[in-house]
Amino acid sequence: MSRKITIRDVAKYAGVSPATVSYVINGVNKVSEETKERVLLAISQLNYQPDFTAISLSKRKSNMIGVIMPLVGDTLAPILKENQYFNELLSGVEFVCRKSGYDFVISGISKSEECKNWVMRRNLDALIVLGKFPLHVFKEMKTLSIPLVFVDSFEDYVYEYHNIRIDDELGGYLGTKHLLDLGHRNICFVPNGRVDYAVDGQRFLGFKRALNEAGVTFKDEMVFEGRLNSFENGYLIGNELAKNEKITAIFTSSDITALGIIKSISDHGKRIPEDISIVGFDDLMISRYSSPSLTTIRQDVFRKGSVAAETAIHVIENENVKSEEIMLSVELVVRDSTTAAK
C-alpha cells in the first residue's frame, strides 16, 4: 500500500514551503498567482487529500451545521423512514447549506454528554434543534457557546435564541372552523402527542377556540391522543374511530396520521368524505396525491427548513446578532376529504 501524501510532499514537489501550501489550501491571500497555480498543480498530480478536520480546527470553523432531533427509542430510523415532514424540512436545510458552502450532519438527542461530544468532535459551527430539547441537554450545549437555532420548540429557555415556528394555534382554529362551517358538530381532534404541551397544545387551543366561537360545547371524548406521528399509528386510531357512530369529522395534527386514518376508515367500509370528513396538518407533497386528496392546513415545511439554515448561517457569519422568534404563516387548503355534514 502506498503511503499517504503529506503537505510536505506537496511543498517539495512544488518547490515551496509547507506554509505556502497551507496558505493556498486555506485561501489565504499571501502568495502570487504563479505560486498558487504551481501548488494546485502539485496537489492535483500527487492526488493530495487535505485533512479538512485539521483545517477546520485550525481555522476554528468547519462550515458544518448540526441538526438534532428527538430519538424514537434509540434511533432516528422511524422518523426518517415514515415521517415525510422531516424529509421535506431537511430538504430545505440541505438546499440552503449547499448553496451557502456548508455541510450538515444529523443526530438524535441522547445523553447530554454524548450530544456535547458529538458537537465537539465535528467542530460544528451551529446547531439546529428540531422539536423538544431537554433542559439537561440544553445546559451542556450552552457551555459550548455555539449558535443554537430552535424549530418548533416551546421550552422557556429557547426564547433566548432564534426560534422558528408557525402559528399553530391559528392552524388549529382554521382546520376546525372549516369543519364547523360545513355543518359538523361531532368533531374529533387527533394530536400527535399530549394536548397540554408544545405544538399539539397550540393546535388544541385553536380547536377549542373554534368550537367556542361556534357555540359547540367541548367534551373530553372529542380528543383521541395519537402518541406517535406515523401511518401505522393513524391506521390504529382509525380502527377505533370507525366504531364511533357519532363522529362525522376528524381534525388531525398531521397529514401522515390523517392518511393512516383514511385508509383504516375506508377498510371498515366507510367513505371519506361522505361518511366522515377529515382535515390534516402540514400539506406534505403526498397529501395532494392521496385518494381522496387531503384537505389540510398548509405550512411551508421546506421553507421552514430553509429559514432555519439561513438563520444559523447568518448567526455564524455575523457577530452580535439579536435573537428573535420567526413566525411563519399557515393557511387552509381545501381538497376532497371534506364535505358538508349530512
Secondary structure, 3 states (H helix, E strand, C coil): CCCCCCHHHHHHHHCCCHHHHHHHHHCCCCCCHHHHHHHHHHHHHHCCCCCHHHHHHHHCCCCEEEEEEECECCECHHHHHHCHHHHHHHHHHHHHHHHCCCEEEEEEECCHHHHHHHHHHCCCCEEEEECCCCHHHHHHHHCCCCCEEEECCCCHHHHHCEEEEECHHHHHHHHHHHHHHCCCCCEEEECCCCCCCHHHHHHHHHHHHHHHHCCCCCCHHHECCCCCCCHHHHHHHHHHHCCCCCCCEEEECCHHHHHHHHHHHHHCCCCCCCCCEEEEEECCHHHHCCCCCCEEEECCHHHHHHHHHHHHHHHHHCCCCCCCEEEECCEEECCCCCCCCC
